[in-house]
Amino acid sequence: MVRFWLWIWQFAYVDGRKSHEVVVSHRTTWFCTYLRNCKMKWANRIQKIVEGVRNTKNWLLGRQGLAMAVIMLLLAVFMHWLGYFSH
């Protein structure tokens, strides 16, 4: 952000005859581009996370035996926690 303000200051200093509207329009254009890039970066991150979750779900559900084993393990841990498998 500091780099942007230095650029605006340099632009206004070098060509002082430019109208204030031109400087404001350049600043607005740069800020919109910056926001668009930030949004795209976050959208790409979210898309990668969703793809990873989808691949994990497909991998787990594609193997019926593995999914059943995980469920049985969780059930056994829960029942042990309740005291069904204690001495």
Z-matrix of the N, CA and C atoms (Angstrom, degrees):
N
C 1 1.448
C 2 1.521 1 110.32
N 3 1.332 2 116.41 1 -36.57
C 4 1.469 3 120.05 2 178.66
C 5 1.513 4 109.92 3 -63.86
N 6 1.329 5 116.07 4 -39.14
C 7 1.453 6 120.63 5 179.29
C 8 1.529 7 110.32 6 -59.84
N 9 1.331 8 115.99 7 -38.78
C 10 1.451 9 120.42 8 179.81
C 11 1.525 10 111.34 9 -63.65
N 12 1.348 11 116.69 10 -45.70
C 13 1.460 12 118.92 11 -178.72
C 14 1.525 13 111.79 12 -67.75
N 15 1.334 14 116.45 13 -33.63
C 16 1.460 15 118.46 14 174.86
C 17 1.520 16 110.91 15 -64.52
N 18 1.342 17 115.83 16 -38.33
C 19 1.460 18 119.77 17 178.71
C 20 1.523 19 110.44 18 -64.91
N 21 1.339 20 117.16 19 -42.29
C 22 1.467 21 121.09 20 178.87
C 23 1.525 22 109.94 21 -64.18
N 24 1.335 23 116.80 22 -42.73
C 25 1.455 24 119.80 23 -179.51
C 26 1.524 25 109.97 24 -63.56
N 27 1.337 26 116.68 25 -43.59
C 28 1.467 27 120.37 26 179.96
C 29 1.522 28 110.31 27 -64.60
N 30 1.330 29 116.98 28 -40.73
C 31 1.456 30 120.67 29 -179.74
C 32 1.523 31 110.44 30 -63.27
N 33 1.329 32 116.91 31 -44.31
C 34 1.454 33 120.84 32 -179.46
C 35 1.530 34 110.82 33 -70.21
N 36 1.324 35 117.20 34 -33.13
C 37 1.459 36 120.84 35 -178.37
C 38 1.526 37 110.99 36 -73.33
N 39 1.329 38 116.78 37 -42.58
C 40 1.463 39 120.42 38 -177.01
C 41 1.509 40 110.69 39 -68.02
N 42 1.312 41 117.45 40 -42.72
C 43 1.453 42 120.24 41 -177.70
C 44 1.517 43 108.57 42 -124.00
N 45 1.313 44 116.06 43 81.52
C 46 1.450 45 121.35 44 -176.68
C 47 1.510 46 112.91 45 -69.89
N 48 1.341 47 117.83 46 -15.50
C 49 1.456 48 120.23 47 -178.57
C 50 1.520 49 112.01 48 -77.59
N 51 1.338 50 117.06 49 -15.22
C 52 1.468 51 119.66 50 179.37
C 53 1.520 52 109.15 51 -63.58
N 54 1.282 53 114.87 52 144.62
C 55 1.465 54 118.35 53 -178.72
C 56 1.524 55 110.31 54 -75.02
N 57 1.285 56 114.34 55 159.26
C 58 1.458 57 121.01 56 179.87
C 59 1.528 58 110.20 57 -62.16
N 60 1.323 59 117.53 58 -32.73
C 61 1.459 60 120.97 59 -179.00
C 62 1.525 61 111.53 60 -63.46
N 63 1.315 62 117.93 61 -35.85
C 64 1.459 63 121.11 62 179.75
C 65 1.525 64 109.76 63 -66.04
N 66 1.311 65 116.90 64 -43.93
C 67 1.461 66 120.63 65 179.25
C 68 1.522 67 109.99 66 -63.67
N 69 1.317 68 117.25 67 -43.72
C 70 1.462 69 121.00 68 179.58
C 71 1.522 70 110.68 69 -64.47
N 72 1.330 71 117.39 70 -39.56
C 73 1.468 72 119.73 71 -179.93
C 74 1.523 73 110.85 72 -66.29
N 75 1.326 74 117.34 73 -39.50
C 76 1.469 75 119.68 74 176.41
C 77 1.528 76 110.89 75 -63.71
N 78 1.340 77 115.79 76 -42.52
C 79 1.459 78 119.77 77 179.20
C 80 1.527 79 110.37 78 -63.12
N 81 1.323 80 117.60 79 -43.43
C 82 1.461 81 121.96 80 -179.99
C 83 1.523 82 110.53 81 -64.53
N 84 1.320 83 117.76 82 -43.11
C 85 1.458 84 121.47 83 179.32
C 86 1.523 85 110.44 84 -62.14
N 87 1.335 86 116.94 85 -44.43
C 88 1.460 87 120.15 86 179.92
C 89 1.516 88 110.87 87 -63.49
N 90 1.358 89 116.57 88 -42.41
C 91 1.454 90 120.00 89 -178.07
C 92 1.526 91 111.15 90 -66.19
N 93 1.332 92 117.21 91 -39.72
C 94 1.472 93 120.47 92 177.46
C 95 1.526 94 110.39 93 -63.55
N 96 1.315 95 117.29 94 -40.65
C 97 1.461 96 120.96 95 178.09
C 98 1.527 97 109.96 96 -64.68
N 99 1.318 98 116.83 97 -41.65
C 100 1.460 99 121.33 98 178.63
C 101 1.522 100 110.61 99 -61.55
N 102 1.339 101 117.74 100 -46.15
C 103 1.458 102 121.37 101 178.58
C 104 1.524 103 111.41 102 -63.06
N 105 1.328 104 116.66 103 -41.38
C 106 1.461 105 120.49 104 179.64
C 107 1.525 106 110.09 105 -62.24
N 108 1.328 107 117.38 106 -41.68
C 109 1.462 108 120.42 107 178.47
C 110 1.523 109 111.54 108 -64.86
N 111 1.333 110 117.26 109 -39.94
C 112 1.466 111 120.30 110 177.86
C 113 1.515 112 111.00 111 -64.20
N 114 1.330 113 116.34 112 -42.56
C 115 1.468 114 119.84 113 179.21
C 116 1.526 115 110.79 114 -63.54
N 117 1.322 116 116.73 115 -41.89
C 118 1.463 117 119.93 116 -179.75
C 119 1.527 118 110.49 117 -65.98
N 120 1.330 119 117.37 118 -37.58
C 121 1.465 120 120.44 119 179.19
C 122 1.522 121 110.36 120 -63.03
N 123 1.330 122 116.79 121 -45.33
C 124 1.467 123 120.02 122 179.28
C 125 1.516 124 111.34 123 -68.73
N 126 1.337 125 117.14 124 -36.41
C 127 1.465 126 119.84 125 178.03
C 128 1.524 127 110.45 126 -64.40
N 129 1.330 128 117.30 127 -39.57
C 130 1.463 129 120.35 128 177.47
C 131 1.523 130 111.40 129 -65.33
N 132 1.329 131 117.47 130 -40.47
C 133 1.466 132 120.26 131 178.42
C 134 1.527 133 110.79 132 -62.81
N 135 1.327 134 116.35 133 -45.33
C 136 1.464 135 120.16 134 -179.96
C 137 1.516 136 110.56 135 -64.08
N 138 1.335 137 116.93 136 -39.65
C 139 1.462 138 120.10 137 179.25
C 140 1.530 139 111.02 138 -63.44
N 141 1.327 140 117.89 139 -40.73
C 142 1.457 141 120.61 140 178.21
C 143 1.530 142 111.14 141 -64.67
N 144 1.334 143 117.17 142 -40.29
C 145 1.458 144 120.58 143 178.93
C 146 1.525 145 110.48 144 -64.02
N 147 1.329 146 116.78 145 -44.06
C 148 1.465 147 120.64 146 -179.81
C 149 1.523 148 110.59 147 -63.72
N 150 1.327 149 117.46 148 -40.86
C 151 1.466 150 120.35 149 177.76
C 152 1.526 151 110.90 150 -63.30
N 153 1.330 152 117.51 151 -39.64
C 154 1.462 153 120.74 152 178.04
C 155 1.517 154 111.95 153 -64.56
N 156 1.331 155 116.61 154 -42.84
C 157 1.463 156 120.10 155 178.26
C 158 1.525 157 110.36 156 -64.32
N 159 1.327 158 116.87 157 -41.88
C 160 1.460 159 120.67 158 -179.96
C 161 1.533 160 110.69 159 -63.79
N 162 1.315 161 117.23 160 -42.64
C 163 1.465 162 120.37 161 178.86
C 164 1.531 163 111.25 162 -64.71
N 165 1.328 164 116.85 163 -39.88
C 166 1.468 165 120.44 164 178.39
C 167 1.523 166 110.89 165 -64.62
N 168 1.338 167 115.62 166 -43.26
C 169 1.466 168 119.69 167 178.43
C 170 1.528 169 110.91 168 -61.48
N 171 1.325 170 116.10 169 -45.20
C 172 1.465 171 119.47 170 179.37
C 173 1.523 172 111.20 171 -63.95
N 174 1.322 173 117.18 172 -37.08
C 175 1.459 174 120.28 173 -179.47
C 176 1.526 175 110.63 174 -67.64
N 177 1.345 176 116.24 175 -42.76
C 178 1.462 177 119.53 176 179.95
C 179 1.525 178 112.26 177 -69.48
N 180 1.321 179 117.05 178 -44.40
C 181 1.456 180 119.97 179 -177.37
C 182 1.526 181 112.38 180 -77.69
N 183 1.310 182 117.18 181 -17.36
C 184 1.459 183 120.43 182 178.09
C 185 1.514 184 112.23 183 -75.34
N 186 1.315 185 117.45 184 -14.15
C 187 1.455 186 122.23 185 179.66
C 188 1.524 187 107.58 186 -119.47
N 189 1.328 188 115.93 187 96.19
C 190 1.464 189 120.82 188 -175.15
C 191 1.525 190 111.87 189 -60.79
N 192 1.313 191 116.63 190 -40.19
C 193 1.460 192 119.61 191 -178.61
C 194 1.513 193 111.85 192 -63.80
N 195 1.331 194 117.28 193 -40.27
C 196 1.457 195 121.08 194 -179.19
C 197 1.521 196 110.67 195 -67.08
N 198 1.323 197 117.22 196 -43.77
C 199 1.465 198 120.42 197 179.10
C 200 1.523 199 110.37 198 -62.05
N 201 1.337 200 117.26 199 -42.78
C 202 1.467 201 120.42 200 179.39
C 203 1.524 202 111.14 201 -65.53
N 204 1.332 203 117.81 202 -38.23
C 205 1.465 204 121.18 203 178.70
C 206 1.524 205 111.00 204 -64.66
N 207 1.315 206 117.62 205 -41.37
C 208 1.465 207 121.29 206 178.89
C 209 1.519 208 109.98 207 -64.51
N 210 1.330 209 117.10 208 -43.03
C 211 1.465 210 120.31 209 179.05
C 212 1.522 211 111.06 210 -63.33
N 213 1.326 212 117.34 211 -43.69
C 214 1.462 213 120.76 212 179.25
C 215 1.523 214 111.41 213 -64.50
N 216 1.338 215 117.06 214 -38.96
C 217 1.457 216 120.46 215 177.61
C 218 1.519 217 110.86 216 -62.70
N 219 1.326 218 117.15 217 -45.69
C 220 1.460 219 120.26 218 178.51
C 221 1.524 220 111.22 219 -63.48
N 222 1.323 221 117.41 220 -38.84
C 223 1.462 222 120.85 221 177.55
C 224 1.525 223 110.87 222 -64.34
N 225 1.330 224 117.68 223 -41.21
C 226 1.463 225 121.35 224 179.10
C 227 1.525 226 111.05 225 -65.19
N 228 1.322 227 117.25 226 -41.24
C 229 1.470 228 120.54 227 178.48
C 230 1.519 229 109.93 228 -64.08
N 231 1.315 230 117.24 229 -42.04
C 232 1.464 231 121.04 230 179.75
C 233 1.531 232 111.23 231 -65.36
N 234 1.307 233 116.39 232 -43.54
C 235 1.465 234 119.23 233 179.65
C 236 1.528 235 111.31 234 -67.33
N 237 1.327 236 117.57 235 -35.10
C 238 1.473 237 120.74 236 175.84
C 239 1.526 238 109.57 237 -65.10
N 240 1.321 239 116.52 238 -40.15
C 241 1.453 240 120.96 239 178.36
C 242 1.529 241 110.53 240 -63.07
N 243 1.355 242 117.98 241 -35.52
C 244 1.457 243 121.53 242 177.35
C 245 1.525 244 112.48 243 -74.76
N 246 1.327 245 118.07 244 -18.27
C 247 1.460 246 120.65 245 176.31
C 248 1.514 247 114.58 246 104.94
N 249 1.299 248 119.38 247 11.84
C 250 1.458 249 121.17 248 -179.24
C 251 1.524 250 112.15 249 -73.90
N 252 1.338 251 117.62 250 -27.83
C 253 1.454 252 120.57 251 -176.81
C 254 1.523 253 112.35 252 -110.76
N 255 1.304 254 117.03 253 25.34
C 256 1.470 255 120.47 254 179.76
C 257 1.529 256 110.15 255 -89.29
N 258 1.317 257 116.27 256 165.53
C 259 1.472 258 120.68 257 179.10
C 260 1.484 259 110.34 258 -73.79
